[in-house]
Amino acid sequence: MAISSPARPEVAGHPGGNDGNPRILGLACRECGGTYPISPIHVCERCFGPLEVQYDYELITGSITRESVERGPDNIWRYRDLLPLDGEADTDWRVGWTPLVRATRLGKALGLDDLWIKNDAVNPTYSFKDRVVAVAAAKAREFGFDTFACASTGNLASAVAAAGVRLGLHTYVFLPANTEPEKFINAQVYGANVVAVDGTYDDVNRLCSELADQKGWAFCNINVRPFYSEGSKTLAFEVAEQLGWEAPDHVVVPIASGAQMVKITKGFGELAKVGLTARKAPRISGAQASGCNPVANAYVRGWDAVKPVRHPDTIAKSLAIGNPADGYYVLKIVRETGGGIDEATDAEIAAGVRLLASTEGIFAETAGGVTIAVLKKLAESGVVKRGERVVAYITGNGLKTPQAIAPLLGLAPVIRPTLDAFDAYLGTQA
């Protein structure tokens, strides 16, 4: 039985769109190992496991060097040899190569001597989703699709809308109706067809899975998912390069679907495979919100399977995926690398946003608050060690979720425009 849509396009040169690029071997199932040609499919037709892009690392090792990467563009396409694209990329779109910030003040507050923040809040649409979408959109156009779509918790919608505009694709984005208003605006401003769905993200995802099959559109996190998810590897590539081609000791990653952590882990592994870094793997830890904590709950209970959360209830809406597709793999990665998983309440999330902003001048959205709050807990429990070189991933900008932090700040005082009034105000600050 064929899993892919009968409407999927074919590209000249190879069934399903692989134009004979020798470094890209095809797709393989993570569970049974079944192989497929490069095409817009994401599920194994034998065991229904997830499909993943396979590369010829021996061939890539012979062509990629640190110097060749460093001569590349200041965006994700400097790592093109390790990304699943045959044709042209939008190298003028400044996606990726975001700052890696030495977080001395935050480290001192948390008792960590060598803490770094990977600040992906400064991408074109202000989240890491621009990375995954840049790869997915380029691949969708390569396959011959004219419509690009997604199921989103918010950030992905604006990334899809913006990338679609740049590549001349029609765009449709589907979000839960209770998504932050700012994120609806972020998608609408680019001209996308924005559809609010009365339901959870998992309801939205089910609808979009049906639409992908019925309409024959490219849904970046459904039928184009194997290529989309590869974009997250660049979060590992950049960190290692920015640290002088060394992997850190420990990284802390927010968990939504879990794909980001899986691909960051893959990215560090690939750098070692092709000889760009020493064969040192970082410890990997994960962060979830208490109101949507299926992976954290499974980790604490020692389960291998993840029990879905039916009705997520958290201010970290970008992480509110109750049935994470890669939850099982996240648990495996964390346990194998010696990391940990913890969760944060809404109050702790808001405090995490405030702590990062007040120490390092980085305003993160609520997912970043989850990362910082959990990093604090992991440091206190000794899972993250004082002397480790630690990288915390901040994946979105705080201007997307200002209402979540506003109650913690209160209203600014209003004074009359006189020196006496200002002096009186200063007296209240003593």
C-alpha positions in Angstrom: 0.0 0.0 0.0 1.4 3.4 -1.0 1.5 5.9 1.8 2.1 9.0 -0.3 -0.5 11.1 -2.0 -1.3 10.1 -5.6 -1.1 13.8 -6.5 2.5 14.1 -5.5 4.7 15.6 -8.3 7.7 13.9 -9.8 10.9 15.6 -10.8 12.8 14.7 -14.0 15.9 12.7 -13.4 14.7 10.3 -10.6 11.3 9.1 -9.4 10.1 11.3 -6.6 12.6 14.1 -7.1 16.2 13.0 -6.4 18.1 14.4 -9.3 20.9 11.8 -8.9 22.9 13.7 -6.3 25.3 11.0 -5.1 25.7 12.4 -1.5 22.0 11.9 -0.8 21.3 8.1 -0.7 17.5 8.2 -0.1 15.1 7.8 2.8 15.3 5.1 5.4 12.9 4.1 8.2 14.2 4.7 11.7 12.5 1.5 12.9 12.8 -1.3 10.3 15.5 0.2 8.1 13.3 0.0 5.0 14.6 2.3 2.2 12.8 4.6 -0.3 13.8 7.0 -3.0 13.8 10.7 -2.2 10.2 11.8 -2.5 7.6 13.7 -0.5 6.7 10.8 1.9 7.4 10.6 5.7 6.1 7.3 6.9 7.3 3.8 6.2 4.7 1.8 4.4 5.9 -1.5 6.0 5.9 -0.5 9.8 4.7 3.1 9.8 7.9 4.3 11.3 9.3 7.7 10.6 11.5 8.2 7.5 14.9 10.0 7.6 17.3 11.3 4.9 20.4 9.1 4.4 23.7 10.5 3.2 27.0 9.1 1.8 29.2 10.3 4.6 32.3 8.8 3.1 31.7 10.9 -0.1 31.0 14.0 1.9 34.1 13.6 4.0 36.1 13.8 0.9 34.7 17.2 -0.1 33.8 19.1 3.1 36.4 20.8 5.2 36.3 23.4 8.0 37.7 25.9 5.5 35.1 25.1 2.8 32.3 25.7 5.4 33.8 28.9 6.6 33.9 30.3 3.0 30.2 29.7 2.7 27.3 32.2 3.2 26.5 33.5 6.6 23.4 31.3 6.9 22.4 27.7 7.1 23.5 27.0 3.5 27.2 27.0 4.6 26.4 23.4 5.6 24.8 22.6 2.3 26.8 19.3 1.9 24.9 18.0 5.0 21.5 19.2 3.9 19.0 17.3 1.5 18.9 19.8 -1.4 19.8 19.2 -5.0 19.0 22.5 -6.6 19.4 26.2 -5.7 18.9 27.5 -2.2 17.8 31.0 -1.2 21.2 32.1 0.0 20.2 35.7 0.3 17.7 34.9 3.1 19.6 35.3 6.3 18.4 32.2 8.1 20.7 30.8 10.7 24.2 31.8 11.7 22.7 33.3 14.8 24.7 34.5 17.8 26.2 32.1 20.4 26.4 34.4 23.5 28.6 33.8 26.4 26.2 34.0 29.3 28.5 35.0 32.2 25.8 36.8 34.3 23.2 34.1 33.9 25.8 31.5 34.6 26.7 33.1 37.8 23.1 33.2 38.9 22.7 29.5 38.1 26.1 28.4 39.5 27.5 27.5 36.0 31.0 28.5 35.0 30.8 28.1 31.2 27.3 28.8 30.0 26.3 29.9 26.4 23.0 30.9 24.9 22.3 30.0 21.3 20.0 32.9 20.4 17.7 31.9 17.6 15.3 34.7 18.4 16.9 36.8 15.7 16.0 34.8 12.6 13.9 36.5 9.9 10.6 35.6 11.5 12.1 35.5 15.0 12.3 31.8 15.7 14.3 28.7 14.9 11.5 27.6 12.6 13.0 29.6 9.8 15.8 27.0 9.6 13.5 24.0 9.1 11.2 25.9 6.8 14.1 27.1 4.6 15.0 23.5 3.9 11.4 22.3 3.5 10.3 25.1 1.2 13.3 24.7 -1.1 12.7 21.0 -1.2 8.9 21.5 -1.9 9.8 23.8 -4.8 12.3 21.2 -6.0 9.6 18.5 -6.0 7.4 20.8 -8.1 4.7 21.7 -5.5 3.0 25.1 -5.9 1.3 25.2 -2.5 3.2 25.1 0.8 1.4 24.6 4.1 1.8 23.6 7.8 0.1 22.7 11.0 1.5 25.1 13.6 1.5 26.1 17.3 2.5 29.6 16.1 6.1 30.1 15.1 6.0 27.7 12.2 3.1 29.6 10.6 5.0 32.9 10.2 8.1 31.0 8.9 6.1 29.2 6.3 4.3 32.4 5.2 7.5 34.3 4.8 9.4 31.5 3.0 6.5 30.9 0.7 6.5 34.5 -0.4 10.2 34.4 -1.2 9.8 31.3 -3.3 6.6 32.2 -5.0 4.5 29.5 -3.4 0.9 29.7 -2.3 0.8 29.3 1.5 -1.8 27.9 4.0 -1.2 27.8 7.7 -3.4 26.1 10.3 -3.2 27.0 14.0 -5.3 26.3 17.2 -7.7 29.1 17.7 -6.2 29.9 21.1 -2.8 30.6 19.7 -1.3 34.0 20.8 -2.8 36.9 18.7 0.7 38.1 17.9 1.4 34.9 16.1 -1.6 35.1 14.0 -0.5 38.6 13.0 3.0 37.3 12.3 1.6 34.9 9.7 -1.1 37.2 8.2 1.3 40.1 7.5 3.1 38.0 4.9 -0.1 37.2 3.0 -0.6 33.6 4.0 -4.1 32.0 4.1 -4.4 31.7 7.9 -6.9 29.2 9.3 -7.8 29.1 13.0 -9.0 25.6 14.1 -11.2 25.1 17.1 -9.1 22.4 18.8 -5.7 21.4 20.1 -2.5 21.2 18.0 -3.0 17.5 17.7 -6.5 18.2 16.2 -4.9 20.6 13.8 -2.2 18.1 12.8 -4.8 15.4 12.1 -6.8 17.7 9.9 -3.6 18.7 8.0 -2.6 15.1 7.5 -5.9 14.5 5.8 -5.5 17.6 3.7 -2.0 16.7 2.6 -3.3 13.5 1.2 -6.5 15.0 -0.3 -5.1 18.2 -1.8 -1.6 17.1 -2.8 0.0 20.1 -1.1 3.4 20.2 0.5 2.9 20.2 4.2 6.3 21.0 5.6 5.8 19.0 8.9 3.8 16.1 7.3 4.7 14.8 3.9 7.9 16.9 3.6 8.8 16.2 7.2 12.0 14.2 6.6 13.5 17.2 4.8 12.0 19.9 7.1 13.4 18.3 10.2 17.0 18.2 8.8 17.1 22.0 9.1 17.4 21.6 12.9 20.8 19.9 12.5 22.2 23.4 11.7 21.7 24.3 15.4 24.4 21.7 16.2 26.6 22.6 13.3 26.7 26.3 14.2 27.3 25.8 17.9 30.3 23.5 17.2 31.7 25.9 14.6 31.2 28.9 16.9 33.0 27.1 19.7 36.1 26.5 17.5 34.9 23.3 16.0 34.3 21.6 19.3 31.0 20.1 20.6 29.9 21.4 24.0 29.7 19.2 27.1 26.0 19.6 27.6 23.1 21.1 25.7 19.6 21.9 26.9 16.8 21.8 24.3 13.1 22.6 24.6 10.7 19.7 23.7 7.6 20.1 21.6 7.4 17.3 19.0 10.9 16.3 20.0 12.3 16.5 16.4 14.6 19.4 17.3 16.4 17.4 19.9 16.7 14.4 17.7 18.2 16.4 14.8 20.5 18.4 17.1 21.9 15.0 18.3 22.2 13.8 14.7 23.9 17.0 13.7 26.7 16.7 16.3 27.1 13.1 15.2 27.4 14.0 11.6 30.1 16.6 12.3 32.2 13.8 13.9 31.5 11.4 11.0 32.8 13.7 8.4 35.8 14.8 10.5 34.9 18.4 11.3 34.9 17.8 15.0 36.5 15.2 17.4 34.3 12.2 18.2 32.9 13.8 21.4 29.1 13.7 21.9 27.5 16.2 24.3 25.1 15.2 27.0 21.5 16.1 26.0 18.8 17.4 28.3 15.3 18.4 27.6 12.8 21.0 28.9 9.0 20.9 28.9 6.2 22.9 30.4 4.2 21.4 33.3 0.9 22.0 31.4 2.1 19.8 28.5 4.7 17.4 29.9 4.2 14.0 28.2 7.9 13.4 27.7 9.0 14.7 31.1 6.3 12.6 32.7 7.5 9.4 30.9 11.1 10.2 31.9 10.4 10.6 35.6 8.4 7.4 35.7 11.0 5.4 33.8 8.6 4.7 30.9 9.8 4.0 27.3 6.5 5.1 25.8 5.0 8.5 26.0 1.4 9.0 27.3 -0.2 11.9 25.4 -1.6 14.9 27.1 -5.1 15.4 25.8 -5.7 19.0 26.8 -2.4 21.0 27.0 -2.7 24.0 29.4 0.4 26.2 29.5 1.5 29.7 28.6 4.3 28.0 26.5 1.9 27.4 23.6 4.7 26.8 21.1 5.6 23.7 23.1 2.0 22.5 23.5 2.1 19.3 21.5 0.3 16.7 23.6 1.3 13.7 21.5 4.9 14.4 20.4 5.9 12.3 17.4 9.5 12.0 18.5 8.9 11.5 22.2 10.2 7.9 22.3 13.5 9.0 20.6 13.9 11.9 22.9 13.7 9.6 25.9 16.3 7.3 24.3 18.7 10.1 23.5 18.5 11.7 27.0 19.1 8.3 28.7 21.9 7.3 26.4 23.8 10.6 26.7 23.4 10.9 30.5 21.2 14.0 30.4 17.9 14.8 32.1 14.4 16.1 31.5 12.5 18.4 33.8 9.4 20.6 33.5 8.4 24.2 34.5 5.2 25.7 35.8 3.7 28.8 34.2 5.1 31.0 37.0 8.6 29.4 36.6 8.4 30.0 32.8 7.7 33.7 33.2 10.4 33.9 35.8 12.8 32.2 33.4 12.0 34.8 30.6 12.6 37.6 33.1 15.9 36.1 34.4 17.4 35.7 30.9 16.3 39.2 29.9 17.6 40.8 33.1 21.0 39.0 33.0 21.9 38.7 29.3 19.6 41.2 27.5 17.8 38.5 25.5 14.0 38.6 25.5 12.8 35.1 24.8 9.3 33.8 24.2 7.8 31.4 26.7 9.6 28.4 25.2 12.8 30.1 26.1 11.5 30.6 29.6 10.9 26.9 29.8 14.5 26.2 28.8 16.0 28.6 31.4 13.7 27.5 34.2 14.5 23.8 33.5 18.2 24.6 33.2 18.0 26.2 36.7 16.5 23.0 38.1 19.0 20.7 36.3 21.9 22.8 37.7 20.4 22.7 41.2 20.0 18.9 41.0 23.5 18.4 39.7 22.4 17.0 36.3 24.1 20.0 34.7 27.5 20.3 36.3 29.2 23.6 37.3 32.3 23.0 35.2 30.6 21.8 32.0 30.5 23.9 28.8 26.7 24.2 28.5 24.7 25.5 25.6 21.0 26.4 26.2 18.9 26.8 23.0 16.6 29.9 22.9 14.2 29.2 20.0 11.9 32.2 19.8 11.6 36.0 20.4 9.7 37.4 23.4 7.9 39.9 21.3 5.7 37.0 20.2 4.4 36.3 23.7 4.5 39.6 25.6 1.2 38.9 27.5 2.8 36.0 29.2 5.4 38.1 31.0 3.3 41.3 31.4 1.7 40.4 34.8 5.1 39.9 36.3 6.2 43.4 35.3 3.2 45.6 36.2 2.6 49.0 34.7 5.2 51.7 34.4 4.7 54.7 36.7 3.4 57.9 35.2 4.9 61.2 36.4 4.4 64.9 35.5 7.1 66.4 33.3 8.9 68.2 36.1 12.2 67.7 38.0 10.3 67.6 41.3 8.1 64.8 40.0 11.1 62.8 38.9 12.9 63.4 42.3 9.7 62.2 44.0 9.8 59.1 41.8 13.4 58.5 42.7 12.5 58.7 46.4 10.1 55.8 45.9 13.0 53.6 44.6 15.2 53.9 47.7 
